[in-house]
Structures are given as structure tokens and as C-alpha cells.
Amino acid sequence: MDTGGAVSEEKRLGRVVQEARKRAGFTQQALCQKSGLSYSTLAKIERGAIRAPSVFTIRLIADTLGITLDQLLQGISASVPSSNTLKKVSKNGVRFVYFDMNGCLVRAAVTNAANKLAADSGTTPDVIESIFWQYNSGVCRGETSIDELNTALANRLGMMVDWNKYYLETVEPTPGIAQLLEWVAANYRFGILTNTLPGLVRPMLERGTLPSVPYDTIVDSSEVHALKPEAAMFAVAAEKAGLAPEEILLVDDDRLNLSSAAQLGWQTMGFDAYNPEASIVAVSTALQPAE
């Protein structure tokens, strides 16, 4: 028996993750608790038992350890996913696609949540939406806590309120978007670029509200403390993509976001979550790979 063979890339990645975890002072249980990964998944990665784990999972581990993905994967072969792994290039030169979340990947989020909360509280949706929009930007930026929004709603409605609970129970996945993202994931690097309240993205991934595909990155406004259409938000996203502006496509339903991205040199496409068939065809057509 030959015991001197080369170590597989999966096992090499497992060793790198395990060593980085130990250097950061984390037990497996502590890392799982902080990151939200299951113990089984982390244990399998460290044993080298998962073939080509998703970039999203490895990035989550790196973020939890307080290092970059490139730092974690330094010295690992290109066969292991990395932030610079390139797939196809579209005819228009796109290498990375960012999708907006609210109004693109999902729809009717605020309206449905407000309607449900109005029915439970005996008030009208416009009262609830008025309070929500007063706090939305600050909470999405991470400058105001979600508790402040909940308290404001509770004081007005005379009942305990958990806005995120109402959101998660009523938000609708956009029809057909999962199939589009599966195709994009097979051909391009891509991610989510979202203005969102904290604590929503991960539960939506776990519930399947957001398509379960290997996102290369997720830029969450509440974590980076910036909002679209601000240049700072797009700067963070561009850095994570690691590409020139003209190689990045933003798919979004907000004209101001699209205009701001275009001014920075990004390629852009509008999306209508209430007419998803046409939007999905337009995106997939624009992303036809170059010959």
C-alpha cells in the first residue's frame, strides 16, 4: 500500500481551517455557536470529508475568525474555492453579478409584514409603515438597533412587537428566482448586495426563502454600516468582488441604486419582482457567456 501519496485538497483545506480556528482560540463548538454553522458541517470540513465546500461557508468561517478569505486560503491550491476564482465572462464583460434582496430575490416584504401586524393589532398598515420607514435607514445602516424599531411599534400599537418575526413569516420568494440563481452560480461569481435590517439574511437562507446556492459573498448593510445608493456601499461590494467596476453587474429594482452604480462604472439591470418572468429572461440573456 502506498501511504506517501499527496494530501487531497479537501484535507489540506481542513487542516488550514483547523489551524486557523485554533490560532484564533476557538473550539469547534465555540466557532459553530458564533458563526451559526452546524457542528457536523464544521467537523466534516476539518476532516476533509466535504468535497468543494461552498465559498459562502468558508467565507463565514473566515469572517468569524476575524481574518479575510484570502488569508485563510493562503497557500491552498486554486482547486479550492477562493475569492479570486473566476468562472465565465459575459459578452458584455461581466464577471461578477450582485443581486438586490428586497424587491429582487424576495418581494412584498414590508407590505406583507405591515398587513399582518395591522391585522393582529387592530390598526391600519399605513400607521405601521409610517413608523417603520422612520427607523428603516438607521436600523439597516446598523446605527439604530432593531429593538428601537420594535419599541416604537409597541408603544404605538399597545402590544409586544418583533418586526423580524413578521417579516420572516410573510416575505415571499420571487417566483423563478431560484432557477435563475442556480444558473448564475454555475457560470459566474455572484452575491447579494442588500439594504436590510440585521438578523434577516441567515434565517432566510436557512428557511429557503433565499435560494440555497453557493453565494461568493453577501454584503449586508447592517454589517458594513453603509447603504445603497451610497458610494461607500458599492466600494465595499467592489472590494469583495475584487474586480474592475465594469466587470460587475448590479441587478436591482431601485432606479437610484442603479443610477449610482452606473456612475461608478458598474453595469446595471433593472428587475421587476412583480413581472419576474420578463426580468429573469432579460438577466439570463444579458449574461450569455462570451464565445
C-alpha positions as semicolon CSV with decimal commas, in nm:
position;residue;x (nm);y (nm);z (nm)
1;M;0,000;0,000;0,000
2;D;0,125;0,344;-0,092
3;T;0,098;0,573;0,212
4;G;0,310;0,850;0,066
5;G;0,052;0,995;-0,173
6;A;-0,031;1,363;-0,194
7;V;-0,275;1,508;0,054
8;S;-0,611;1,586;-0,109
9;E;-0,720;1,948;-0,143
10;E;-1,016;1,876;0,085
11;K;-0,789;1,752;0,362
12;R;-0,544;2,038;0,310
13;L;-0,831;2,285;0,341
14;G;-0,948;2,103;0,654
15;R;-0,607;2,139;0,815
16;V;-0,591;2,509;0,726
17;V;-0,933;2,573;0,879
18;Q;-0,849;2,375;1,191
19;E;-0,516;2,553;1,241
20;A;-0,673;2,896;1,187
21;R;-0,950;2,811;1,435
22;K;-0,701;2,706;1,700
23;R;-0,484;3,013;1,644
24;A;-0,791;3,230;1,698
25;G;-0,862;3,047;2,025
26;F;-1,189;2,884;1,917
27;T;-1,309;2,535;1,995
28;Q;-1,525;2,376;1,728
29;Q;-1,830;2,432;1,947
30;A;-1,746;2,799;2,002
31;L;-1,690;2,863;1,631
32;C;-2,020;2,695;1,543
33;Q;-2,206;2,892;1,807
34;K;-2,067;3,226;1,687
35;S;-2,092;3,158;1,313
36;G;-2,420;2,969;1,306
37;L;-2,265;2,672;1,123
38;S;-2,372;2,326;1,231
39;Y;-2,117;2,124;1,425
40;S;-2,149;1,844;1,171
41;T;-2,058;2,074;0,880
42;L;-1,753;2,221;1,051
43;A;-1,630;1,879;1,166
44;K;-1,661;1,740;0,813
45;I;-1,475;2,038;0,665
46;E;-1,189;1,996;0,911
47;R;-1,173;1,622;0,836
48;G;-1,166;1,691;0,463
49;A;-1,490;1,500;0,419
50;I;-1,673;1,766;0,214
51;R;-1,572;1,794;-0,147
52;A;-1,551;2,159;-0,259
53;P;-1,738;2,327;0,029
54;S;-1,913;2,646;-0,078
55;V;-1,727;2,976;-0,079
56;F;-2,006;3,120;0,136
57;T;-1,937;2,863;0,410
58;I;-1,560;2,914;0,404
59;R;-1,603;3,294;0,400
60;L;-1,835;3,267;0,702
61;I;-1,565;3,074;0,890
62;A;-1,301;3,333;0,794
63;D;-1,524;3,624;0,899
64;T;-1,595;3,459;1,234
65;L;-1,223;3,406;1,293
66;G;-1,156;3,772;1,212
67;I;-0,948;3,711;0,900
68;T;-1,007;3,753;0,527
69;L;-1,092;3,466;0,297
70;D;-0,762;3,511;0,114
71;Q;-0,571;3,497;0,445
72;L;-0,747;3,175;0,538
73;L;-0,681;3,015;0,200
74;Q;-0,322;3,136;0,160
75;G;-0,117;2,855;0,013
76;I;-0,418;2,646;-0,087
77;S;-0,440;2,529;-0,446
78;A;-0,670;2,706;-0,690
79;S;-0,889;2,393;-0,691
80;V;-1,021;2,506;-0,354
81;P;-1,273;2,792;-0,389
82;S;-1,122;3,136;-0,336
83;S;-1,238;3,493;-0,371
84;N;-1,045;3,526;-0,698
85;T;-1,184;3,214;-0,863
86;L;-1,325;3,323;-1,199
87;K;-1,584;3,136;-1,397
88;K;-1,725;3,268;-1,723
89;V;-1,726;3,615;-1,875
90;S;-2,040;3,752;-2,042
91;K;-2,040;3,906;-2,387
92;N;-2,053;4,246;-2,214
93;G;-1,752;4,162;-1,996
94;V;-1,940;4,080;-1,672
95;R;-1,755;3,850;-1,432
96;F;-1,948;3,911;-1,108
97;V;-2,321;3,963;-1,050
98;Y;-2,475;4,130;-0,743
99;F;-2,846;4,080;-0,679
100;D;-3,054;4,307;-0,461
101;M;-3,257;4,117;-0,199
102;N;-3,576;4,312;-0,121
103;G;-3,759;4,374;-0,446
104;C;-3,548;4,129;-0,643
105;L;-3,482;3,797;-0,471
106;V;-3,787;3,844;-0,248
107;R;-4,091;4,069;-0,274
108;A;-4,373;4,229;-0,075
109;A;-4,162;4,210;0,242
110;V;-4,258;4,533;0,418
111;T;-4,613;4,540;0,282
112;N;-4,692;4,184;0,389
113;A;-4,537;4,229;0,732
114;A;-4,725;4,556;0,788
115;N;-5,053;4,399;0,678
116;K;-5,011;4,105;0,915
117;L;-4,910;4,326;1,208
118;A;-5,203;4,560;1,133
119;A;-5,445;4,267;1,144
120;D;-5,301;4,144;1,474
121;S;-5,301;4,490;1,635
122;G;-5,629;4,624;1,501
123;T;-5,472;4,923;1,331
124;T;-5,404;5,010;0,967
125;P;-5,098;4,919;0,758
126;D;-5,020;5,284;0,679
127;V;-4,969;5,359;1,052
128;I;-4,723;5,073;1,081
129;E;-4,538;5,157;0,760
130;S;-4,506;5,521;0,869
131;I;-4,325;5,413;1,186
132;F;-4,119;5,152;1,003
133;W;-3,984;5,395;0,743
134;Q;-3,885;5,643;1,013
135;Y;-3,646;5,385;1,155
136;N;-3,558;5,177;0,850
137;S;-3,246;5,361;0,727
138;G;-3,088;5,384;1,072
139;V;-3,151;5,017;1,150
140;C;-3,036;4,900;0,806
141;R;-2,717;5,104;0,850
142;G;-2,655;4,944;1,189
143;E;-2,668;5,280;1,367
144;T;-3,007;5,216;1,530
145;S;-3,095;4,887;1,698
146;I;-3,386;4,671;1,587
147;D;-3,507;4,698;1,947
148;E;-3,569;5,070;1,895
149;L;-3,795;4,996;1,599
150;N;-3,978;4,726;1,793
151;T;-4,022;4,960;2,091
152;A;-4,162;5,239;1,873
153;L;-4,411;4,997;1,717
154;A;-4,502;4,851;2,056
155;N;-4,566;5,194;2,207
156;R;-4,795;5,290;1,919
157;L;-4,980;4,959;1,895
158;G;-5,000;4,868;2,264
159;M;-4,854;4,519;2,215
160;M;-4,516;4,350;2,205
161;V;-4,371;4,354;1,852
162;D;-4,095;4,156;1,684
163;W;-4,071;4,308;1,336
164;N;-3,826;4,047;1,207
165;K;-4,069;3,771;1,305
166;Y;-4,347;3,930;1,100
167;Y;-4,107;3,987;0,810
168;L;-3,982;3,627;0,805
169;E;-4,333;3,485;0,830
170;T;-4,472;3,686;0,539
171;V;-4,190;3,759;0,293
172;E;-4,238;3,598;-0,049
173;P;-3,962;3,444;-0,261
174;T;-3,975;3,586;-0,612
175;P;-4,111;3,316;-0,848
176;G;-3,843;3,170;-1,073
177;I;-3,552;3,341;-0,896
178;A;-3,411;3,016;-0,756
179;Q;-3,369;2,871;-1,103
180;L;-3,201;3,190;-1,225
181;L;-2,955;3,192;-0,936
182;E;-2,872;2,824;-0,987
183;W;-2,779;2,904;-1,347
184;V;-2,582;3,213;-1,247
185;A;-2,398;3,018;-0,974
186;A;-2,293;2,756;-1,229
187;N;-2,149;3,018;-1,462
188;Y;-2,045;3,330;-1,269
189;R;-1,923;3,456;-0,937
190;F;-2,211;3,632;-0,766
191;G;-2,356;3,757;-0,441
192;I;-2,622;3,962;-0,264
193;L;-2,594;4,338;-0,212
194;T;-2,872;4,441;0,023
195;N;-3,004;4,720;0,240
196;T;-3,154;4,511;0,518
197;L;-3,234;4,500;0,887
198;P;-2,993;4,291;1,094
199;G;-3,075;3,929;1,162
200;L;-3,271;3,856;0,844
201;V;-3,033;3,713;0,585
202;R;-2,923;3,399;0,767
203;P;-3,274;3,288;0,873
204;M;-3,394;3,343;0,517
205;L;-3,115;3,120;0,387
206;E;-3,195;2,856;0,648
207;R;-3,567;2,864;0,566
208;G;-3,508;2,851;0,192
209;T;-3,671;3,191;0,139
210;L;-3,345;3,292;-0,025
211;P;-3,224;3,034;-0,277
212;S;-2,978;2,782;-0,133
213;V;-2,691;2,837;-0,374
214;P;-2,317;2,896;-0,315
215;Y;-2,301;3,275;-0,286
216;D;-1,948;3,411;-0,319
217;T;-2,030;3,698;-0,085
218;I;-2,323;3,867;0,087
219;V;-2,289;4,239;0,153
220;D;-2,534;4,325;0,433
221;S;-2,583;4,697;0,503
222;S;-2,634;4,640;0,876
223;E;-2,290;4,476;0,894
224;V;-2,090;4,719;0,677
225;H;-2,269;5,032;0,811
226;A;-2,344;5,176;0,469
227;L;-2,646;5,182;0,239
228;K;-2,714;5,178;-0,130
229;P;-2,701;5,417;-0,315
230;E;-2,401;5,550;-0,119
231;A;-2,060;5,514;-0,282
232;A;-1,927;5,352;0,037
233;M;-2,165;5,057;-0,001
234;F;-2,058;4,999;-0,360
235;A;-1,691;5,034;-0,261
236;V;-1,727;4,750;-0,008
237;A;-1,901;4,533;-0,266
238;A;-1,640;4,605;-0,534
239;E;-1,358;4,520;-0,294
240;K;-1,520;4,188;-0,210
241;A;-1,567;4,110;-0,579
242;G;-1,203;4,204;-0,643
243;L;-1,276;4,324;-0,996
244;A;-1,287;4,642;-1,202
245;P;-1,623;4,827;-1,188
246;E;-1,709;4,746;-1,550
247;E;-1,680;4,373;-1,474
248;I;-1,957;4,389;-1,210
249;L;-2,330;4,378;-1,283
250;L;-2,592;4,503;-1,035
251;V;-2,945;4,364;-1,067
252;D;-3,175;4,585;-0,858
253;D;-3,532;4,720;-0,855
254;D;-3,438;5,070;-0,735
255;R;-3,355;5,326;-1,005
256;L;-3,144;5,539;-0,771
257;N;-2,932;5,237;-0,677
258;L;-2,887;5,151;-1,043
259;S;-2,800;5,508;-1,135
260;S;-2,542;5,536;-0,857
261;A;-2,381;5,205;-0,955
262;A;-2,369;5,311;-1,319
263;Q;-2,199;5,638;-1,226
264;L;-1,928;5,432;-1,058
265;G;-1,874;5,233;-1,376
266;W;-2,078;4,923;-1,290
267;Q;-2,305;4,754;-1,541
268;T;-2,669;4,756;-1,428
269;M;-3,006;4,593;-1,497
270;G;-3,347;4,673;-1,353
271;F;-3,562;4,397;-1,205
272;D;-3,938;4,384;-1,154
273;A;-4,032;4,126;-0,889
274;Y;-4,397;4,155;-0,996
275;N;-4,310;4,066;-1,354
276;P;-4,027;3,825;-1,281
277;E;-4,053;3,622;-1,600
278;A;-3,950;3,913;-1,822
279;S;-3,679;4,026;-1,580
280;I;-3,532;3,677;-1,550
281;V;-3,520;3,636;-1,927
282;A;-3,352;3,976;-1,961
283;V;-3,086;3,893;-1,699
284;S;-3,009;3,549;-1,840
285;T;-2,989;3,692;-2,193
286;A;-2,750;3,968;-2,081
287;L;-2,532;3,709;-1,909
288;Q;-2,484;3,481;-2,207
289;P;-2,115;3,386;-2,192
290;A;-1,870;3,516;-2,449
291;E;-1,763;3,265;-2,711
